[in-house]
Amino acid sequence: MKTNKDIKLYNLIFPIWLLWLIPITWIVVLPANFLIGLAVVVLTLKYLNVSDIKKIAKSIILKVWVLGFVADLIGTAAMFMANVIDFDYQTDLGKWWYENITNAVSYNPFDSIYAFIWVTVCISIAACCIYFFNYKISLRKSELNNDLKKKLALSLAIFTAPYVFYIPTAWFF
């Protein structure tokens, strides 16, 4: 009989595993996230007809960038919960959980509707954190009124959510 001590989880969630496995990817990920966040801020402010975009963007972009990573880590932690929730893999429920949640979330969320839903919820959690962090922290001292702060925070949540969670790690193995 196999015990839980015999089970090894080789499943690591993208993109955290990639950043850990290939540290040089930080050189690409950090500036890319910064540029994407900056582009969303500038384009949203432009769309909202805000004046002095450069001054506002300059005053908020570092907080937006850092808190975006924090939100992504929260989403990653939620994804990792698929591996942490412990079922006896000898039971029918344990086998179902492993095949439809743990394995599918870790390797290819498109293998199971349940994994797809799990990943979508994790992306939504990260997006909600992005909205909340930006509205309550990044934009708190900005010159924007509350309506504009909400719109910018929503734009950041929608356009910078970690959709890379959908990328199957199976493509990399």
ABEGO torsion letter per residue (X at the ends): XBBAAABBBABBBOAAAAAAABAAAAAAAAAAAAAAAAAAAAAAAAAAGBBGAAAAAAAAAAAAAAAAAAAAAAAAAAAAAAAABBBBAABAAAAAAAAAAAAAAAABAAABAAAAAAAAAAAAAAAAAAAAAAAAAAAAABABBAAAAAAAAAAAAAAABBAAAABBAAAAX
